[in-house]
Structure formats: C-alpha cells, structure tokens
Amino acid sequence: MQDRTFQQAIQDLESRLINGFQGTVNHMIKHRTTVTKATSEIQDEKVRGVVKKTLIIGQMITLLGMMKDLHLLNEAQYHEFAEYLMNSFTYE
C-alpha cells in the first residue's frame, strides 16, 4: 500500500510541475515575454542555458498545439514535430 501512495504522490508532483510549467509558457506567450528577458536574472550560465532551452521548446510545442487547434496541422504532424523537439532537447 505504501508504494501505491508513493506513486500517487509522485504523479501528483509531476502534474503540478507540468501544470506550473505550462502556465509559465502560456503566460510568456500571452504577454510576449522573450526567453532572454525571462532568464536574465539567472546568474549561473549553465542553468540559464538549460532553462532557456526548456522554455523555448515549451513555447514551440505550445504554438504547435495552437496550430493543431486551428487545423493548420493534423494530429500526426503535431506529434511528429513535438517528438522531434523533445528528442533534440534530450540529445543536447
């Protein structure tokens, strides 16, 4: 039973992190905030680089989702592009 509770706690944490990240990305797009501006106060260059890449890919995937919702992309195209972006981030 403890493993199930632990798994639920991990899933809840992942959901909160994903929702928080998605909210940040949506806020940036809505308010036309650049990644450079959003990360300008991060002192550590390596951390700033990782955060920048994460935010840019997050914004691109969100924009792809909007394009899918507008029927400019179909489901297969959306998944192909999103998977490519996620894989390109993983390899770096």
N, C-alpha and C positions, 0 to 999 in steps of 0.2 A: 504494500500500500504506500509506503514512503516513496518508492520510485515513481509511482504514478503522480503523487503530489509534487515531487521534484520536477518531473517532466512538465506538469501543468504550470509550475512557477516559471520554468524556462520559456515555455511557449508564451505565457503572459508577458514576460520581459521582452521577448522578441517582438511581439505585437506592439507593445508600447514604443519600442525603439523604431520600428518600421513606421508607425503612425507619426511619431515625432519627426522623423527624417522627411517623410512625405509632406508633412505640414510645413517644414522649413523650405523645402523645394518649391512648394506651391506659393508660399509667401514671397520667395525670391522672384519667381516668375511674375506674380501679380504686381509686385512693386518695382519690377525691372532692376533688381539689385544684381550687380555683377559678382561673380565669384571672387574676383580680385578684391573688391570692396569688402565682401563678407568675411574674407580671411586675412585682411590686412593687419589685424592686431595679434595674429598668431606669431609668436617670436621664433619658434623652432622651425627652420626651413623644411626639414623632412616631414614634420607633422603638417605644416601648411600645405606641402605638396600633395600629401595623401588626402587631406580634406578637400583641396581644390579638385583633384581628380574625381573624388567621390561625388561632390556637388555637381560637377559638370555632367558626369554620366547620369546622375539622378535627374537633372534637368532635361537632358536629352531623352531619357526614357519617358518622362512625363509628357514632353512635347510629342513624342511618338504616339503616346496614348491619346492625346488630344487629336492628332491627325487620324488615328483609327476611329475615334468617336465621330469625326467629321466625314468619315468614309473616304478619306484620301488614301488610307492604307487599309488592306484587309487584315484579318487576324494572323494569317501566315506571314505576311510581310512584317507586321509589328513584332511578332515573336522572333523572326529572323534577325531583325535589326537590334532588338533588345538583347538577344543572346550574344550577338557579336560584340556589343558594347560591354556587357558583363564579362565576357571572356577576355576582351582586350585589357580590361582593368585587372583581372586575375593574373594575367601573364606578366604584368609590369612589376 
